């Protein structure tokens, strides 16, 4: 018997089919979508990456079992539709999630897609396969999965230790493609093979990434484009000028700042620009296992020194959101209400009073006007990291901390922070799904590779499990608020703000939808077409 979610998904699929059929009547086939890329990803393997610099260019190469509907801006359980799976059902007291797989799908090298590929992919993600990923940032997503079982070539089941309703949400993320069993992880880093609408052509580090249309794509009539070409231009001003001049059809998604959106519209008034929340929090990561940051007073002082509104005013002309770990409402489905947020130390509106308290904590730790704490503030060498890092350094001066900026190239950034090779970091945490299981387990559970701060609280981790099993959304939401509040009070990873960013494209680019609560889930490009 199909679950309610499965039936809802099939209904959603029929809506998708109807809407895309309408689109197909209007669309044109052909053309190359030209886009600039903000920096050079370290490799081409989505499962080994922790940045959407990798996700954006390579998501079109792959498919998931299920995916968030690409033309619905806000991701939710209601917008999940089948992809490589045709349907799904929860059985065994909701401890088994079984997928019926699409038949006749081929990998880009011509080999057939089967249930074995699904099992291989998730065995590697769980660390149970002979072949290993070099980095496995989302391994914690599958902590509740006992094993993956297959029934012939066209059925696969995820067998769980306990119910975890949000597993379906995690599987719908743009970070959850199915990999081919017959291609090694090493090959996937340099020449990815997928089942998706576009095939990989080449990746020249620091230069370009090229994809071409998959003529044998299982979804007939897609993609409309002949290909996608990304030109790597790390300098944001240079990239925007090239877009305005017509060299590119689209800017890198959610990478255009609010002031730059105004510049684009003044120079290219026909360009279409949308500003939306990104589900990316800008935060401070602190190596809490090394002195002096093993002292909670110093960590708490840094959190209390923050003038969050100043960051948002300087960087986003006031269009940003203050929140905890989860994306604030209304765009986020799980964020704390404002009145609850402001009860947390450092979140109150009186910045001067907060900083006086922070100074007292620093003095208690042995610092003061005559003895400052000198630190290196590490951050990734792209503007959305560097700019807030400079503001952070300026604000920390108010509490006797002298910061020096330490910029790190993208290819080195995530390995550096994963091995805890830093003092303080200005970090951006992109949440691939607007769901507490993704955010809590990935960023705050004791053994997670993406727990960059070494924060470990076993009591709070038990609460992660409690909320994860709760099927009543309103009850779960209140549990999530309590956990989020505790994480902020523990200064586990002080959240500065949640960003809003712009995406711009030329008026002849059709079929673009910008996600409002997870940028990571909307870049398949199979419905995009050029009306030239």
Legacy VTK file of the C-alpha trace (Angstrom):
# vtk DataFile Version 3.0
C-alpha trace
ASCII
DATASET POLYDATA
POINTS 532 float
0.000 0.000 0.000
1.354 3.401 -0.955
2.025 5.956 1.758
0.290 9.348 1.835
3.614 10.897 0.815
3.891 8.565 -2.166
0.358 9.427 -3.325
1.067 13.121 -2.859
4.249 12.725 -4.853
2.423 11.048 -7.739
-0.128 13.850 -7.718
2.706 16.365 -7.732
4.290 14.536 -10.655
1.088 14.817 -12.678
1.085 18.576 -11.996
4.735 18.719 -13.047
3.977 16.813 -16.255
1.053 19.080 -17.063
3.018 22.283 -16.431
6.035 21.151 -18.403
3.844 19.994 -21.267
2.525 23.535 -21.485
6.054 24.854 -21.363
7.132 22.447 -24.108
4.532 23.974 -26.432
6.191 27.370 -26.050
9.835 26.414 -25.716
12.614 26.358 -28.256
15.227 23.671 -28.605
18.912 24.525 -28.763
21.439 27.045 -27.616
24.194 27.086 -25.014
23.460 28.645 -21.623
26.493 30.783 -20.771
27.109 31.527 -17.108
30.023 32.821 -15.072
31.198 30.807 -12.080
32.349 32.505 -8.893
35.370 30.238 -8.273
37.035 26.958 -9.194
35.642 23.902 -7.351
38.189 21.454 -5.970
36.790 18.549 -8.039
33.642 17.369 -9.842
32.257 14.922 -7.244
29.134 16.292 -5.524
29.277 13.684 -2.744
32.773 14.832 -1.781
31.957 18.536 -1.852
30.712 20.948 0.786
30.016 23.983 -1.391
27.455 24.801 -4.026
30.358 26.024 -6.170
30.476 22.316 -6.986
26.747 21.648 -6.800
25.693 24.310 -9.348
27.747 23.135 -12.344
27.527 19.390 -11.716
23.948 18.862 -10.477
22.731 18.820 -14.142
24.894 15.726 -14.766
22.958 13.609 -12.256
19.583 12.463 -11.008
18.335 11.638 -7.506
15.861 9.003 -6.454
13.507 11.901 -5.667
13.890 15.656 -6.022
12.244 18.890 -4.977
10.037 20.167 -7.768
12.199 22.600 -9.704
9.458 25.161 -10.384
8.268 25.492 -6.764
10.271 28.167 -4.953
9.839 26.911 -1.373
10.998 23.346 -0.751
8.797 21.197 1.467
7.680 17.584 1.753
4.752 18.520 -0.489
7.075 19.489 -3.349
9.043 16.225 -3.533
8.520 14.323 -6.797
9.944 11.068 -8.210
13.042 11.093 -10.389
15.024 7.831 -10.743
12.381 6.343 -8.488
8.871 6.067 -9.905
7.216 5.787 -6.487
7.966 5.146 -2.824
6.290 3.747 0.267
6.974 3.588 4.003
6.488 0.078 5.447
7.547 -1.944 8.511
6.185 0.582 11.035
7.825 3.394 9.040
11.275 1.853 9.468
11.657 0.860 5.809
11.492 3.237 2.848
11.073 1.297 -0.410
11.488 2.734 -3.910
10.239 1.321 -7.205
12.850 2.370 -9.760
12.408 3.745 -13.241
13.315 1.195 -15.906
15.183 1.781 -19.161
17.430 4.546 -17.731
21.039 4.550 -18.948
24.217 6.072 -17.613
25.981 8.524 -19.893
28.402 5.763 -20.941
25.479 3.580 -22.086
25.364 1.123 -19.201
21.968 0.431 -17.563
20.935 2.021 -14.277
19.799 -0.527 -11.673
19.148 -0.894 -7.964
22.812 -1.934 -7.546
23.842 1.640 -8.335
21.637 2.988 -5.555
23.043 0.481 -3.082
26.650 1.265 -4.111
26.100 5.011 -3.739
24.645 4.863 -0.259
26.983 2.119 0.956
29.836 4.517 0.111
28.074 7.410 1.836
27.629 5.266 4.955
31.290 4.183 4.832
30.318 0.531 4.303
31.813 0.026 0.829
35.296 -1.090 -0.140
35.747 2.086 -2.155
35.919 5.267 -0.091
35.309 8.947 -0.636
38.249 11.218 0.225
35.797 13.521 1.977
32.313 12.518 3.081
30.705 15.676 4.520
27.164 14.298 4.658
27.841 10.845 6.111
25.841 11.826 9.224
22.681 12.090 7.116
22.513 8.292 7.026
23.298 7.450 10.642
19.838 5.921 11.096
20.124 3.689 8.009
21.069 0.108 8.923
21.533 -1.048 5.350
20.319 -0.801 1.774
18.630 -3.901 0.321
17.652 -4.620 -3.272
14.876 -6.713 -4.763
15.816 -7.351 -8.374
17.036 -4.516 -10.582
14.107 -2.184 -10.015
13.429 -2.059 -6.264
15.557 -0.766 -3.408
14.864 -0.291 0.313
16.418 1.864 3.022
16.154 -0.078 6.281
16.248 2.172 9.359
17.005 1.736 13.046
14.003 3.902 13.861
11.491 6.038 11.977
13.020 9.115 10.348
10.380 10.897 8.235
12.863 13.499 6.985
15.016 10.892 5.210
12.899 11.584 2.143
13.784 15.301 2.371
17.490 14.460 2.556
17.204 12.197 -0.491
15.579 15.050 -2.443
18.525 17.402 -1.904
20.685 18.540 -4.793
23.512 16.983 -2.764
22.078 13.455 -3.084
22.701 12.199 -6.631
22.916 8.508 -7.452
26.391 7.475 -8.668
27.223 4.593 -11.052
28.509 1.401 -9.423
30.989 0.764 -12.246
32.811 4.132 -11.987
35.360 4.702 -9.200
35.252 7.690 -6.819
38.559 8.854 -8.309
37.053 8.951 -11.819
33.985 10.800 -10.544
36.234 13.600 -9.293
37.596 14.275 -12.774
35.017 12.918 -15.250
31.600 12.408 -13.615
29.170 9.956 -15.218
25.488 10.454 -14.463
22.011 9.782 -15.790
21.065 13.477 -15.853
19.949 15.841 -18.611
23.501 16.995 -19.368
26.735 15.068 -19.943
30.116 16.173 -18.672
32.516 17.468 -21.350
35.452 19.098 -19.546
36.586 20.885 -16.414
39.612 23.166 -16.717
40.529 24.335 -13.221
40.356 28.133 -12.869
39.079 28.424 -16.449
35.826 26.705 -17.383
33.352 23.833 -17.034
31.391 22.524 -20.021
28.349 20.267 -20.231
26.463 19.028 -23.310
22.915 17.812 -23.883
22.214 14.154 -23.086
20.338 12.965 -26.231
19.256 9.760 -24.476
17.784 11.399 -21.376
14.965 9.329 -19.918
12.697 12.363 -19.628
11.629 12.773 -23.234
11.863 16.271 -24.698
14.385 17.417 -22.085
16.672 19.207 -21.793
15.878 22.090 -24.153
19.429 23.464 -24.128
22.258 22.043 -26.222
24.676 22.657 -23.381
25.843 24.786 -20.465
29.193 26.567 -20.244
30.586 28.068 -17.034
33.467 30.547 -17.256
35.332 30.851 -13.960
35.716 34.522 -12.943
36.521 34.948 -9.221
36.418 38.764 -9.397
32.782 39.652 -8.795
32.957 43.118 -10.393
34.555 41.742 -13.553
31.929 39.007 -13.766
29.009 41.436 -13.327
30.407 43.786 -15.980
30.635 40.851 -18.378
27.015 39.914 -17.650
25.844 43.507 -18.216
27.767 43.584 -21.501
25.861 40.486 -22.668
28.728 38.036 -22.530
26.731 35.807 -20.178
23.105 34.721 -20.188
22.998 34.284 -16.415
24.931 35.345 -13.349
26.057 32.690 -10.884
22.880 31.923 -8.866
22.398 33.791 -5.575
25.785 35.478 -5.908
24.716 39.029 -6.846
24.660 41.308 -3.802
21.734 43.665 -3.267
23.820 46.775 -4.141
25.051 45.004 -7.292
21.480 44.107 -8.282
20.845 47.874 -8.432
23.933 48.343 -10.593
22.820 45.584 -12.951
19.325 47.046 -13.295
20.687 50.544 -13.970
23.047 49.303 -16.707
20.913 46.505 -18.137
17.300 47.484 -17.355
15.864 44.484 -19.222
17.739 41.982 -17.056
15.589 39.954 -14.669
16.840 39.889 -11.076
15.295 38.192 -8.051
16.385 38.609 -4.431
15.703 35.650 -2.160
16.870 34.027 1.088
19.496 31.384 0.406
19.347 29.163 3.516
22.993 30.063 4.038
24.016 31.357 7.461
27.132 33.448 7.958
28.672 32.349 11.247
31.763 32.179 13.410
33.522 28.861 13.737
35.904 28.545 16.662
38.414 25.767 17.246
37.082 25.013 20.717
39.597 22.220 21.335
42.568 24.624 21.349
43.412 27.264 23.980
42.278 29.929 24.577
39.059 29.018 22.744
38.455 26.000 24.935
37.313 28.671 27.412
33.557 29.114 26.908
33.732 32.680 28.280
35.830 33.804 25.305
33.506 32.100 22.839
30.466 33.644 24.524
32.133 37.085 24.548
32.650 36.910 20.781
28.993 36.037 20.238
27.879 38.889 22.501
30.098 41.395 20.672
28.177 41.004 17.410
26.145 43.850 15.959
24.123 41.722 13.567
22.082 44.603 12.179
25.285 46.393 11.198
26.378 43.402 9.086
23.002 43.316 7.340
22.943 47.092 6.832
26.458 47.222 5.357
26.220 44.132 3.168
22.552 43.886 2.225
21.107 47.381 2.686
18.989 45.955 5.496
17.662 42.982 3.503
18.928 40.086 5.582
17.558 37.945 8.395
18.653 37.463 12.004
18.144 33.959 13.314
19.585 30.876 14.912
20.685 27.719 13.153
17.463 27.269 11.189
16.391 29.707 8.466
14.037 32.315 10.003
10.350 32.368 9.045
8.406 32.928 6.858
10.745 31.516 4.209
12.189 28.991 6.642
9.791 26.375 7.961
11.631 25.711 11.261
13.179 28.975 12.491
12.574 30.393 15.979
10.051 33.220 16.403
11.617 36.661 16.968
10.449 36.974 20.586
12.149 33.677 21.499
15.319 34.590 19.625
15.746 37.861 21.531
15.867 36.045 24.889
19.245 34.515 23.900
22.344 36.387 25.197
23.737 38.610 22.450
20.538 38.674 20.386
18.920 41.494 22.331
18.689 44.877 20.582
21.009 46.750 23.010
24.388 46.160 21.358
26.244 48.477 23.757
24.992 46.550 26.806
25.826 43.243 25.155
29.391 44.409 24.529
29.829 45.554 28.120
28.930 42.031 29.219
31.356 40.652 26.626
34.187 42.815 28.016
33.551 41.450 31.506
33.825 37.888 30.161
37.105 38.741 28.402
38.500 40.293 31.583
37.497 37.194 33.517
39.553 35.213 31.000
42.598 37.445 31.557
42.267 40.009 28.748
41.549 43.722 28.819
42.636 47.196 27.615
46.296 46.408 28.299
46.263 42.820 27.093
44.546 42.074 23.801
44.001 38.630 22.303
45.668 38.370 18.873
43.972 35.942 16.466
43.941 34.967 12.817
40.470 35.034 11.298
40.513 32.488 8.485
38.007 32.657 5.649
37.492 31.513 2.101
38.887 33.732 -0.651
35.635 34.858 -2.258
33.741 38.110 -1.555
30.774 36.635 0.337
33.272 35.289 2.897
35.894 38.055 2.879
33.487 40.985 3.235
31.810 39.861 6.489
35.197 38.678 7.826
36.476 42.260 7.589
33.404 43.532 9.495
33.833 40.804 12.118
37.468 41.787 12.727
36.374 45.408 13.196
33.655 44.454 15.689
35.908 42.160 17.739
38.212 45.123 18.442
35.500 46.365 20.808
36.225 43.488 23.216
40.057 43.394 23.181
40.436 40.926 20.261
42.810 41.940 17.445
42.103 39.934 14.322
44.263 39.394 11.242
42.591 38.222 8.031
43.779 34.840 6.691
42.301 34.075 3.235
42.182 30.497 1.937
41.439 29.253 -1.595
38.242 27.248 -2.108
39.998 23.965 -2.892
41.799 24.176 0.473
39.093 25.736 2.658
36.904 22.750 3.543
39.785 20.316 4.120
41.451 22.978 6.328
38.457 23.534 8.601
37.553 19.818 8.659
40.975 19.008 10.139
40.573 21.926 12.603
43.593 23.797 11.203
42.411 27.278 12.222
41.827 29.521 15.265
38.696 31.482 14.342
36.897 31.263 11.027
34.298 33.366 9.287
32.244 30.655 7.651
29.137 30.285 5.532
27.037 27.223 6.316
24.803 26.304 3.418
21.980 24.070 4.558
21.214 21.761 1.663
17.698 21.108 2.946
15.423 23.224 5.123
15.075 20.429 7.644
16.433 20.127 11.212
17.867 16.634 10.640
20.179 17.947 7.965
21.321 20.971 9.941
21.600 19.438 13.421
23.269 16.119 12.604
25.598 17.505 9.933
26.823 20.583 11.777
26.497 19.782 15.492
26.635 16.019 16.090
29.813 14.897 17.826
31.320 12.779 15.057
30.273 14.668 11.941
32.951 15.674 9.433
31.248 19.054 9.065
31.231 19.750 12.810
34.078 22.209 12.316
34.087 23.530 15.892
34.409 20.198 17.775
31.197 21.063 19.620
29.885 17.944 21.370
26.908 17.821 23.709
25.511 14.306 24.126
22.386 15.566 25.930
21.466 17.852 23.043
22.294 15.056 20.604
19.618 12.923 22.319
17.166 15.731 21.610
18.171 15.605 17.938
16.823 12.046 17.910
13.607 13.006 19.709
12.687 15.715 17.184
13.771 13.513 14.265
11.160 10.862 15.116
8.289 13.274 15.739
5.668 13.040 12.976
3.464 15.888 14.252
4.865 18.978 12.523
3.796 21.480 15.181
5.204 19.378 18.028
8.413 18.874 16.089
8.714 22.601 15.393
8.612 23.435 19.120
11.229 20.774 19.859
13.411 22.263 17.120
13.074 25.770 18.580
14.222 24.542 21.997
17.236 22.758 20.493
18.187 25.759 18.367
17.981 28.034 21.416
20.306 25.699 23.374
22.805 25.618 20.493
22.971 29.430 20.476
23.293 29.595 24.274
26.137 27.060 24.067
27.817 29.258 21.388
28.269 26.101 19.341
28.648 28.084 16.112
27.511 31.700 16.592
25.156 32.668 13.782
25.647 36.242 12.569
22.930 36.471 9.904
21.094 34.619 7.162
21.784 36.170 3.782
19.539 37.296 0.977
21.171 37.416 -2.419
20.249 38.186 -5.986
20.167 36.058 -9.094
20.102 37.755 -12.510
19.506 36.492 -16.025
18.864 37.947 -19.453
15.187 38.331 -20.453
15.428 35.641 -23.146
16.326 32.960 -20.558
13.112 31.120 -19.665
12.195 28.485 -17.080
14.305 29.749 -14.143
12.956 29.384 -10.591
15.057 30.591 -7.646
14.547 28.555 -4.483
13.748 30.588 -1.375
14.817 28.124 1.312
17.579 26.084 -0.298
19.680 27.269 -3.206
21.175 23.792 -3.424
18.080 22.134 -4.831
17.230 24.069 -7.981
19.945 23.740 -10.601
19.026 20.866 -12.926
18.365 23.311 -15.840
16.454 20.688 -17.817
13.400 22.983 -18.209
15.447 26.094 -19.078
15.339 27.375 -22.666
16.515 30.400 -24.636
13.952 32.543 -26.468
16.326 34.231 -28.919
LINES 1 533
532 0 1 2 3 4 5 6 7 8 9 10 11 12 13 14 15 16 17 18 19 20 21 22 23 24 25 26 27 28 29 30 31 32 33 34 35 36 37 38 39 40 41 42 43 44 45 46 47 48 49 50 51 52 53 54 55 56 57 58 59 60 61 62 63 64 65 66 67 68 69 70 71 72 73 74 75 76 77 78 79 80 81 82 83 84 85 86 87 88 89 90 91 92 93 94 95 96 97 98 99 100 101 102 103 104 105 106 107 108 109 110 111 112 113 114 115 116 117 118 119 120 121 122 123 124 125 126 127 128 129 130 131 132 133 134 135 136 137 138 139 140 141 142 143 144 145 146 147 148 149 150 151 152 153 154 155 156 157 158 159 160 161 162 163 164 165 166 167 168 169 170 171 172 173 174 175 176 177 178 179 180 181 182 183 184 185 186 187 188 189 190 191 192 193 194 195 196 197 198 199 200 201 202 203 204 205 206 207 208 209 210 211 212 213 214 215 216 217 218 219 220 221 222 223 224 225 226 227 228 229 230 231 232 233 234 235 236 237 238 239 240 241 242 243 244 245 246 247 248 249 250 251 252 253 254 255 256 257 258 259 260 261 262 263 264 265 266 267 268 269 270 271 272 273 274 275 276 277 278 279 280 281 282 283 284 285 286 287 288 289 290 291 292 293 294 295 296 297 298 299 300 301 302 303 304 305 306 307 308 309 310 311 312 313 314 315 316 317 318 319 320 321 322 323 324 325 326 327 328 329 330 331 332 333 334 335 336 337 338 339 340 341 342 343 344 345 346 347 348 349 350 351 352 353 354 355 356 357 358 359 360 361 362 363 364 365 366 367 368 369 370 371 372 373 374 375 376 377 378 379 380 381 382 383 384 385 386 387 388 389 390 391 392 393 394 395 396 397 398 399 400 401 402 403 404 405 406 407 408 409 410 411 412 413 414 415 416 417 418 419 420 421 422 423 424 425 426 427 428 429 430 431 432 433 434 435 436 437 438 439 440 441 442 443 444 445 446 447 448 449 450 451 452 453 454 455 456 457 458 459 460 461 462 463 464 465 466 467 468 469 470 471 472 473 474 475 476 477 478 479 480 481 482 483 484 485 486 487 488 489 490 491 492 493 494 495 496 497 498 499 500 501 502 503 504 505 506 507 508 509 510 511 512 513 514 515 516 517 518 519 520 521 522 523 524 525 526 527 528 529 530 531
